[in-house]
Amino acid sequence: MTLIKSISGIRGTIGGAPDDGLNPLAIVKFTAAYATFIRKNTSVTTNRIVVGRDARMSGLMVKNIVIGTLTGMGFDVVDIDLATTPTTELAVTMEQACGGIILTASHNPKQWNALKLLNERGEFLNAEEGGEVLRIAEAEDFTFAPVDALGKVITDNRYKERHIKHVLGLELVDVEAIRAANFRVAIDCVNSVGGIVIPELLYALGIKEICKLHCNPHGNFSHNPEPIPEHLTELAQLTKQAKANVGFAVDPDVDRLAIVCENGDMFGEEYTLVAVSDYVLSHTPGNTVSNLSSSRALRDVTRKHGMEYHAAAVGEVNVVSKMKETNAVIGGEGNGGVIYPASHYGRDALIGIALFLTHLAKKKMKASELRATYPNYFISKQRVDLSPSIDVDAILAKVKEKFSQYDLTDIDGVKIDFPDKWVHLRKSNTEPIIRIYAEAHTMEEADALGRELIDIIKECAS
């Protein structure tokens, strides 16, 4: 069994010994630490914390413990139950709550669950804040409320509809254009909360024909829940056979969006953000942001519109921080995560679907034709396993020195930008591993660049 504590929350496999898996004792301690942090740091006086969960099998058990702990700490809990991550983020601000906890292990398999922590703005805690929660949990520096100060539970199941209404109200979402296009859409919601909300969103957008896969939210995922090509072959086949105009796949908490073209080809997870950004930039001039390991295609499209692209360290909280710093109008991550500040600062697949369908309708193109309008890049992902005694930082410093004549970025590992390709080296926070992401105009070139850096790293380590 596994329990991983990090600044972004606590994540683990269900069960195990007291100090091992994600068990009730760990959940209580971490939730109490978060409640203590919020009590000390919030400026909101509602005394409310929102709790939402994806549909994984352990969700109800984890929710009951989290809610019991929060009320035991003296907070009132707004229980929105089955809800997407972006729905929970929006609920925090709509409720004017002090914070929120999302119970989801995102794309991890069914045996995993996690607590993801939000501040009063419905955004993830930053590194310093997350570190303080970990410190409080480790020291057990929290005090439960006396009987007269216990919190209460408010159940509210209306946030799915509120989220959909919010998406439909965005200025760049054109429901009439989507309805007029008469799209047929295929979806794969991997047996989680997407199966509840995505069909309702599509119907509200004017889609009359929906071909559904795995929309029953029982949490016993029918395939690996990460929405990457090797797990979406069934959706690709359905999209083509059903003559759908487009296919959409989401992960269990619906903050990542993968797109399938009408011919069954993958649009490419990196290109979800690229296409949506192209549409937004055509109507709203402004900057864009993605993380250092995301495709250069976003930079190219941003410059085509005469705007500036900025890179952030890997991690949603880092992307959001850079977006605020640069007043970006759109941003996100190359894993299909779209962050649209006109709505909120969180990855949101509902917004991605609505903006993409609007873009596709207005372009009057097939999905494959739209994809062909964007620069073609391929990303290779590799890793180097090193012995625990190796100084990974020293190796990265040697790599920087070796490639000092090129454009280097070192805010998160080392990224080397060549004129026609790039490579990004990042060290793991938990293992003696260097992850290597390389992008070029062909997969062969990207793989070769990754292998070249592997050889250099091993040479530096010897």
SULQUI-V372176 format. One record per residue. RES is the residue in three letters. OMEGA is omega in radians with two decimals (none if undefined). NEAR is the number of other C-alpha atoms within 12 Angstrom. Layout:
BEGIN
RES_OMEGA_NEAR ; RES_OMEGA_NEAR
END
This chain:
BEGIN
MET_-3.01_18 ; THR_3.00_23 ; LEU_-3.11_30 ; ILE_3.10_27 ; LYS_3.13_30 ; SER_-3.12_28 ; ILE_-3.12_29 ; SER_3.12_34 ; GLY_3.12_38 ; ILE_-3.03_40 ; ARG_3.13_36 ; GLY_3.07_36 ; THR_-3.06_31 ; ILE_3.10_33 ; GLY_3.08_24 ; GLY_3.13_18 ; ALA_-3.10_16 ; PRO_-3.11_18 ; ASP_-3.02_20 ; ASP_-3.03_22 ; GLY_3.10_26 ; LEU_-3.08_38 ; ASN_-3.10_33 ; PRO_3.14_29 ; LEU_3.13_25 ; ALA_-3.13_38 ; ILE_3.14_42 ; VAL_-3.09_32 ; LYS_-3.08_38 ; PHE_3.12_47 ; THR_3.11_49 ; ALA_3.10_39 ; ALA_3.11_37 ; TYR_3.13_49 ; ALA_3.10_48 ; THR_3.11_34 ; PHE_-3.11_34 ; ILE_-3.14_37 ; ARG_-3.10_29 ; LYS_-2.93_20 ; ASN_-3.10_19 ; THR_3.03_25 ; SER_-3.11_17 ; VAL_-3.03_21 ; THR_-3.10_19 ; THR_-3.07_24 ; ASN_-3.10_33 ; ARG_2.97_39 ; ILE_-3.13_52 ; VAL_3.05_52 ; VAL_3.06_56 ; GLY_-3.09_47 ; ARG_2.96_46 ; ASP_-2.96_53 ; ALA_-3.08_43 ; ARG_-2.92_44 ; MET_-3.13_30 ; SER_-2.98_31 ; GLY_-3.10_39 ; LEU_3.11_24 ; MET_-3.12_23 ; VAL_-3.13_42 ; LYS_-3.11_38 ; ASN_3.13_26 ; ILE_-3.14_28 ; VAL_-3.12_47 ; ILE_3.10_43 ; GLY_3.14_31 ; THR_-3.13_38 ; LEU_3.10_45 ; THR_3.07_35 ; GLY_3.07_31 ; MET_3.08_36 ; GLY_3.11_31 ; PHE_2.93_39 ; ASP_-3.08_34 ; VAL_2.97_40 ; VAL_-3.08_39 ; ASP_3.11_38 ; ILE_3.01_37 ; ASP_-3.07_39 ; LEU_-3.06_40 ; ALA_3.09_45 ; THR_3.04_49 ; THR_3.12_54 ; PRO_3.07_53 ; THR_3.13_51 ; THR_3.11_54 ; GLU_3.12_45 ; LEU_-3.13_42 ; ALA_3.13_45 ; VAL_-3.12_40 ; THR_3.13_30 ; MET_3.11_27 ; GLU_-3.00_34 ; GLN_-3.08_25 ; ALA_3.11_36 ; CYS_-3.11_40 ; GLY_-3.13_48 ; GLY_3.05_50 ; ILE_3.09_54 ; ILE_-3.13_53 ; LEU_-3.10_49 ; THR_2.99_48 ; ALA_3.04_43 ; SER_-3.04_40 ; HIS_-3.14_35 ; ASN_-3.13_26 ; PRO_-2.94_31 ; LYS_-3.10_33 ; GLN_-3.13_31 ; TRP_2.89_37 ; ASN_-3.07_43 ; ALA_2.99_45 ; LEU_3.09_44 ; LYS_-2.89_44 ; LEU_-3.11_48 ; LEU_3.03_44 ; ASN_-3.08_41 ; GLU_3.08_35 ; ARG_-3.10_29 ; GLY_-3.14_37 ; GLU_-3.13_39 ; PHE_3.07_38 ; LEU_3.09_36 ; ASN_-3.04_25 ; ALA_-3.12_20 ; GLU_-3.13_16 ; GLU_3.10_29 ; GLY_3.09_30 ; GLY_3.12_24 ; GLU_3.07_29 ; VAL_3.10_39 ; LEU_3.14_34 ; ARG_-3.14_24 ; ILE_-3.14_25 ; ALA_-3.10_31 ; GLU_-3.11_19 ; ALA_-3.02_15 ; GLU_-3.06_23 ; ASP_3.14_21 ; PHE_-3.11_30 ; THR_-3.14_23 ; PHE_-3.05_26 ; ALA_3.02_21 ; PRO_-2.98_13 ; VAL_-3.11_12 ; ASP_-3.10_12 ; ALA_3.12_16 ; LEU_3.13_21 ; GLY_3.10_27 ; LYS_-3.13_24 ; VAL_3.09_28 ; ILE_-3.14_20 ; THR_-3.12_19 ; ASP_-3.11_22 ; ASN_-3.05_21 ; ARG_-2.99_22 ; TYR_3.02_34 ; LYS_-3.14_34 ; GLU_3.14_26 ; ARG_3.12_25 ; HIS_3.13_36 ; ILE_3.11_35 ; LYS_3.11_26 ; HIS_3.14_27 ; VAL_-3.12_36 ; LEU_-3.13_31 ; GLY_3.12_20 ; LEU_-3.02_24 ; GLU_-3.06_19 ; LEU_3.04_31 ; VAL_-3.06_38 ; ASP_-3.09_29 ; VAL_-3.12_33 ; GLU_3.12_20 ; ALA_3.13_25 ; ILE_-3.13_34 ; ARG_-3.12_25 ; ALA_-3.13_20 ; ALA_3.08_27 ; ASN_-3.11_26 ; PHE_2.85_35 ; ARG_-3.00_35 ; VAL_3.01_43 ; ALA_-3.12_42 ; ILE_3.00_46 ; ASP_-3.05_50 ; CYS_2.97_50 ; VAL_3.01_45 ; ASN_3.09_37 ; SER_-2.96_44 ; VAL_3.03_46 ; GLY_3.14_50 ; GLY_3.09_39 ; ILE_-2.95_35 ; VAL_-3.04_40 ; ILE_3.08_53 ; PRO_-3.14_35 ; GLU_3.07_28 ; LEU_-3.09_34 ; LEU_3.10_41 ; TYR_3.13_23 ; ALA_3.11_27 ; LEU_3.10_39 ; GLY_3.08_29 ; ILE_-3.10_33 ; LYS_-3.09_22 ; GLU_3.12_25 ; ILE_3.07_32 ; CYS_-2.92_35 ; LYS_2.97_30 ; LEU_2.95_34 ; HIS_3.14_34 ; CYS_3.07_32 ; ASN_-3.00_25 ; PRO_3.13_31 ; HIS_3.04_26 ; GLY_3.06_40 ; ASN_-2.92_26 ; PHE_-3.09_33 ; SER_3.06_25 ; HIS_3.07_29 ; ASN_-2.97_29 ; PRO_3.09_38 ; GLU_-3.04_33 ; PRO_3.10_43 ; ILE_-2.94_32 ; PRO_-3.07_28 ; GLU_3.12_17 ; HIS_-3.02_24 ; LEU_-3.13_39 ; THR_3.13_24 ; GLU_3.10_34 ; LEU_3.13_42 ; ALA_3.13_38 ; GLN_3.13_28 ; LEU_-3.13_32 ; THR_-3.13_36 ; LYS_-3.06_27 ; GLN_-3.12_21 ; ALA_-3.09_25 ; LYS_3.06_25 ; ALA_3.11_33 ; ASN_-3.11_40 ; VAL_3.03_47 ; GLY_3.11_51 ; PHE_3.02_55 ; ALA_3.10_56 ; VAL_3.05_52 ; ASP_-3.02_51 ; PRO_3.14_56 ; ASP_2.92_52 ; VAL_2.99_50 ; ASP_3.06_46 ; ARG_-3.08_43 ; LEU_3.01_53 ; ALA_-3.03_48 ; ILE_3.09_51 ; VAL_3.12_45 ; CYS_-3.09_40 ; GLU_-3.13_34 ; ASN_3.13_26 ; GLY_3.09_31 ; ASP_3.06_31 ; MET_3.02_36 ; PHE_3.13_38 ; GLY_-3.07_41 ; GLU_3.10_40 ; GLU_-3.00_42 ; TYR_2.97_46 ; THR_3.14_50 ; LEU_-3.12_51 ; VAL_-3.10_50 ; ALA_3.14_47 ; VAL_3.11_48 ; SER_3.09_50 ; ASP_3.14_42 ; TYR_-3.12_35 ; VAL_-3.10_39 ; LEU_3.12_33 ; SER_3.13_25 ; HIS_-3.08_18 ; THR_3.13_25 ; PRO_3.13_23 ; GLY_-3.10_28 ; ASN_3.09_36 ; THR_3.12_48 ; VAL_2.88_49 ; SER_-3.13_48 ; ASN_-3.03_40 ; LEU_-3.11_42 ; SER_3.13_41 ; SER_-3.01_44 ; SER_3.04_43 ; ARG_-3.12_41 ; ALA_3.12_40 ; LEU_3.09_43 ; ARG_-3.12_31 ; ASP_-3.13_26 ; VAL_3.12_32 ; THR_3.13_37 ; ARG_3.07_22 ; LYS_3.12_22 ; HIS_3.11_23 ; GLY_-3.10_18 ; MET_-3.09_28 ; GLU_3.06_27 ; TYR_3.09_38 ; HIS_3.13_36 ; ALA_3.11_38 ; ALA_2.99_34 ; ALA_-3.12_31 ; VAL_-3.11_33 ; GLY_-3.07_30 ; GLU_-3.11_36 ; VAL_3.11_35 ; ASN_3.08_32 ; VAL_3.14_41 ; VAL_3.13_41 ; SER_3.13_32 ; LYS_3.10_32 ; MET_3.11_36 ; LYS_-3.12_25 ; GLU_-3.04_17 ; THR_-3.10_24 ; ASN_-3.13_26 ; ALA_3.12_35 ; VAL_3.11_39 ; ILE_3.12_51 ; GLY_3.13_56 ; GLY_-3.09_55 ; GLU_-3.06_44 ; GLY_3.10_40 ; ASN_-3.12_39 ; GLY_-3.12_44 ; GLY_-3.13_48 ; VAL_3.09_50 ; ILE_-3.04_47 ; TYR_-3.03_45 ; PRO_3.08_31 ; ALA_3.06_26 ; SER_3.12_33 ; HIS_-3.11_36 ; TYR_3.08_40 ; GLY_3.11_43 ; ARG_-3.00_48 ; ASP_-3.13_49 ; ALA_3.10_46 ; LEU_3.10_52 ; ILE_3.09_50 ; GLY_3.13_51 ; ILE_-3.09_49 ; ALA_3.14_45 ; LEU_3.14_44 ; PHE_3.14_45 ; LEU_3.07_46 ; THR_3.13_38 ; HIS_-3.12_35 ; LEU_3.14_36 ; ALA_-3.10_32 ; LYS_3.11_25 ; LYS_-3.11_22 ; LYS_3.13_20 ; MET_2.86_23 ; LYS_3.13_30 ; ALA_3.13_39 ; SER_3.11_27 ; GLU_3.09_20 ; LEU_3.13_33 ; ARG_-3.11_36 ; ALA_3.13_19 ; THR_-3.07_20 ; TYR_3.12_30 ; PRO_-3.06_27 ; ASN_3.09_26 ; TYR_3.11_31 ; PHE_-3.12_33 ; ILE_3.07_36 ; SER_3.14_30 ; LYS_-3.12_28 ; GLN_3.13_26 ; ARG_3.04_28 ; VAL_3.08_31 ; ASP_-3.09_21 ; LEU_3.10_24 ; SER_-3.10_15 ; PRO_-3.10_14 ; SER_-3.09_14 ; ILE_3.06_22 ; ASP_-3.06_21 ; VAL_3.13_32 ; ASP_3.12_26 ; ALA_3.10_19 ; ILE_3.14_31 ; LEU_3.10_38 ; ALA_3.09_24 ; LYS_3.11_21 ; VAL_3.10_35 ; LYS_-3.12_29 ; GLU_-3.09_19 ; LYS_-3.08_19 ; PHE_-3.04_22 ; SER_-3.13_19 ; GLN_-3.13_13 ; TYR_3.11_20 ; ASP_-3.07_20 ; LEU_3.01_28 ; THR_-3.05_30 ; ASP_3.12_26 ; ILE_-3.14_19 ; ASP_-2.99_27 ; GLY_3.12_33 ; VAL_3.01_40 ; LYS_3.14_39 ; ILE_3.13_37 ; ASP_2.99_29 ; PHE_-3.12_21 ; PRO_-3.04_15 ; ASP_-3.13_24 ; LYS_3.07_32 ; TRP_3.04_39 ; VAL_-3.09_46 ; HIS_3.13_44 ; LEU_3.12_43 ; ARG_3.08_38 ; LYS_3.06_31 ; SER_3.09_21 ; ASN_-3.03_17 ; THR_-3.07_13 ; GLU_3.06_19 ; PRO_-3.06_22 ; ILE_2.94_29 ; ILE_3.09_36 ; ARG_-3.05_33 ; ILE_3.08_39 ; TYR_-3.13_41 ; ALA_3.13_43 ; GLU_3.12_38 ; ALA_-3.08_30 ; HIS_3.01_24 ; THR_3.12_19 ; MET_3.12_20 ; GLU_3.11_17 ; GLU_-3.12_22 ; ALA_3.11_28 ; ASP_-3.12_27 ; ALA_3.11_27 ; LEU_3.10_34 ; GLY_3.14_33 ; ARG_3.10_24 ; GLU_3.13_22 ; LEU_3.09_37 ; ILE_3.14_32 ; ASP_3.14_18 ; ILE_3.12_24 ; ILE_3.14_35 ; LYS_3.08_24 ; GLU_3.14_17 ; CYS_-3.09_23 ; ALA_-3.06_26 ; SER_none_14
END
